[in-house]
Amino acid sequence: MSKNLYVTTTGPAAGKSAVVLGLMSLLVREIHSVGYFRPIGRYGDESRPQGDPLVELICSVFDIECDRKAMVGLSDREATDLITSGRQDQMLERILEAYKSYEKGHDFVLIEGTSYQGPTVPFEFDVNADLARTLAAPVLVLVSGKDRTANDIYDNTIFAKERFSQRGCDLLGVIVNRASADGFEELVATLAKRFKAAKIPFAGAMPEDEILAKPRMEEIATVLGAEVLYGERHLDNLVFSFRIATMQLQSLLDKLDPGAMVITSGDRADILLGLMASQTSSKTPSLAGVLLSNGLRPSETLDRVIRGLRNTQLPVLLVETGTYQAAIDVSHVASAITPQSFRKIETARILFEENIDANVIRAGISAPRGVRMNPQLFLHTLIEKARSDRRRIVLPEGTEERILRAVESLRRRNVVDLTLLGNEDEIRDLAAKLKVSLDGVQVIDPTTSDRLDAYAATYHELRKHKGVTEQAARDVMQDPSYFGTMMVHLGDAHGMVSGSINTTAHTVRPALEFVKTREGFSLVSSVFFMCLPDRVLVYGDCAVNPNPTAEQLAEIALASADTAAAFGIEPRVAMLSYATGGSGSGADVEMVRTATELARARRPDLAIDGPLQYDAAVDAGVARTKLPDSSVAGRATVFIFPDLNTGNNTYKAVQRSAGAIAVGPVLQGLRKPVNDLSRGCTVPDIVNTVAITAIQAQAIKGEK
């Protein structure tokens, strides 16, 4: 069952607010705690203290707990800056963090997408698709039916479905809004038939409604910055049309329609007084209001007469612009639903209830739906999981700038407890230069530490059979990599991350010497988390073992499956080769076949299959042809390469050609976690690796 729903449109003017009001009415009746969230919206600042208007609408209409700032991920200004400067990943990360914080207090969250306004309109379809994928929310898409035929609507919907699918989104259903009232029933029947054939869940269509389509006098006053002179209590009047008055009053009265707004120069006292008087007659149309132009306000005498009229309900606005410019400005005012639009709010709810099949919405929400892991969600999950049970991680490369910048990020986000190793004066001087606070961070110089003697004695005891003397042990323990590893071995830290300036060998060798492998494993191996746009896959071994035997390959597969499970990825293990099933032969294929059998024998609870070619492992269509009965083929999440040459080249090819984020290598098989960084690592790489190391440490029982 889904815990959220993302509502978006294929373009502007689709009447999204009306549909959202109907959806919220449905949800709050059936779900205990419903939240509302706007990934990109508008919240109060000095220039716009009123906050996001759609959030204000929902908070006003529905009895839900409202934290208006928490209900918006990013302001439209912040999002625009990040998008136009090529930092969309940062935008998604910040919105995801805000959403996850808000989501915690609700059983279900309705997410309303952007409104197709401002400079980012050309990108907004893709932005909404990326947001829905990042927030792991199925999509309910609204398609505008205004001035469109059934063919137009169908083609637009098919295009949208394909685009959402390409970007890794699940389409929960489609609603057509603002469809022409002429031939409405025939249109709905045609669309229902065609959408069913295309296997698109169709929740129904809502017709264009004049009450929703027309602006209110208050909206016109707000958009034009008009001063309200009279009729403040009647600004809810709908403006169905407008007319410029330059003629005599008698001619004007003959041309007025119900709901019209009259625009005239402020010095036309005859027009204004005549219109006000006409509204007391049952023989003239009821007008929406009057707009006076040129900044000319009524004289004191006229003002006194107007205020003395009884039972007048005619709002009168005043603008500084000329008559014709005022008319142009009025023509550009779009209808909106605000908390004061009582008539529109009720109309929207009634239209939704009468025309939308709630069962389609219910079925889409309640349908089993596996969470599609994506890069932003995966990386956010790492931080959240690490933060949930803080571990102490030691970083031996304390004088490296990237390490210190990562420390700042980790400390500010309260992810782990940290220990830095190195010359304390150098570390603190560099931190001050970089303006990085080390509050709460432990700094240890191995050469002067009061733990040096105890660590050296332990190392001597563990390695004396290799000829290591007491003095040699003391010398070795002054090396930050050995000192940090000993901290982990003795429980003074829960894990270690190094390698930004040290080699892999220098990082891993101490762990191999005395941390050793965990029970049931004879070797250390590695995986990369490959973060593709719509999923996260696990690749192993791409960094450590050049030519594993069948027994070692089976062990790598089991360790990789455990690693995947520890990070929320359901392990379905594909043992890769150049042949699938029984289609090929040769020593390399037989080695993979043997490894598969060994792995299955040790862990019959795991879904493991092989040998499999990569396409058969990842593509459901190919899997149906080559290995239709496999529980792994076409659905694999863990990919075990037969040797380091294949694995390392494949992960780099996918990383560079498919734009994947490669997180790793993550070492596995050790009794306690030690992880190696690439010397070309970035600050986010370090942050992610530290979080991964902390999560690995959480899985180890009995640590202090």
Disulfide bonds with the S-S distance in Angstrom:
Cys59-Cys66 2.36
